[in-house]
């Protein structure tokens, strides 16, 4: 082992892996996803097959298959053959839609998110669309997205200012149950932050992602107004504000890969409602670690957990491993904004986190990060605690894969 690697180990790099190593991937479609001579073997009747090379496939592009579906409440499944697909995906239909990447991982019980330093983690299905809103080259960030789920363009726009785009009140809700399994969504416009570059955006829709990868540098994941998104056994990679939005995002048994440091990991805009909402981003039973051993010593003690995009920001890290990349003080204020966008309704919190990058003393001294006690964290510990309907009703979890939702992990809290 080289002197350099010894130094990294002494710093605490290379010692991660949290509960992601014990994760069992979602099992619901494992038979359909297996690589078999007949691609549709084990698939539900009516499954649509997409392949760039198989002449028996009905479509060669994923968007072609999506666009062929009726905009009604019927349920559809699309199976995607291994390959690199260069296209933008837009899902506007209301009815349930599932995208399945062909993969043996689910049937073998192999998780996707159990990465270490210098891991090369790839699904067999890769979707690329390299685009960034560099110097406001687009009217809105949403135009950069690899995948966008929402009922129409207006519903998915990010907008600007503390409240973002003023989506009309009569805008319908989009997909009630969108799911993706074993697919990588990659926006590699530049190997550094060069403007917002969405890998995925979800607005006014319910979306679950299982054993997927989301790769970009800035604003990787956007969850817009009334968006509900659940990530399980995923890898999310970025540098600047790479989890951002207005809606509700729960990330579990996943890895956040720090390609560099900029802004913060999270940047949320809360929204005032007539009910006590749960809008925010929650990272549970996961790990934050440098993307590789080259960047690890460069970003040591520098990566902020997040900064409030407005004073209603809410984010909580729960039972999650921090490698030495994390800023000792945890969260940071939004520079240049009055009071740093921090007010009485701002939540910048950690609960039961651990690892060489966690410094409770420094967090408390910084007076920005809140260290939750159990009673503080209790309202946010599980998906059932945070996801709600557009009218603020709970529970709202029927759209989450039952093979994950009803596992024993949910019984322990």
Beta strands, then each sheet from edge to edge (+ up, - down):
strand 1: 48-50
strand 2: 76-80
strand 3: 83-86
strand 4: 89-91
strand 5: 97-101
strand 6: 125-128
strand 7: 147-149
strand 8: 178-181
strand 9: 183-186
strand 10: 200-202
strand 11: 206-210
strand 12: 213-215
strand 13: 221-223
strand 14: 228-232
strand 15: 235-240
strand 16: 243-245
strand 17: 248-252
strand 18: 255-262
strand 19: 266-268
strand 20: 280-284
strand 21: 287-290
strand 22: 314-318
strand 23: 321-322
strand 24: 347-351
strand 25: 370-371
sheet 1: 1+ 2+ 5+ 8+ 11+ 14+ 17+ 20+ 22+ 24+ 25+
sheet 2: 3+ 6+ 9+ 12+ 15+ 18+ 21+ 23+
sheet 3: 4+ 7+ 10+ 13+ 16+ 19+
end
